[in-house]
């Protein structure tokens, strides 16, 4: 008996809009850093601050909010509450009214008032300069602590992994992880400690200006020649 040929399933096609399969190897970390520095020699923290405490508050407010919006709110907040103690004694509802436009304002107001109180009670109204102490404060996680340590104290304790850093690290082939802590660990292994703070600024600058989440401008990107995810 002649065997009946089985119907062959047509090959599956990638859905429309899927990113191109990477054809280039992951970028060289040192080369990438040099290219980014050349592109953004003025890269810096875009939250306005003059003291570690102001940066700590601004960073908490920046969650799910743009730095531009935070910078519009903090002058009013710090004018009303110029010291750590005054913010610690503030009524939460009064703080909520000032920071309402930053989103999640009730949780943020609760965090910054409680955080200020913890600084008064446990740290003599001084922002601690260690990761271990910072992450014990209300509303302060590892990312926020890294922002404060790197930019207020010039201490490279880790890499700030926000949505921009996480997205670009994946697109550039620097990591296959999606969890921010794991992404940070892999970036820390690839780059020297003295570059950790600036690395985040460089990636954030590029993410905000060129490598958009939904529509990356690969045709205008000077990293396209080395980027494994480039669409050009």
PyMOL commands that set and color helices and strands:
alter all, ss='L'
color gray80, all
select helices_A, chain A and resi 29-39+52-61+67-80+84-88+92-102+105-123+131-134+142-152+163-171+180-190+193-209+218-220
alter helices_A, ss='H'
color red, helices_A
deselect
rebuild
show_as cartoon
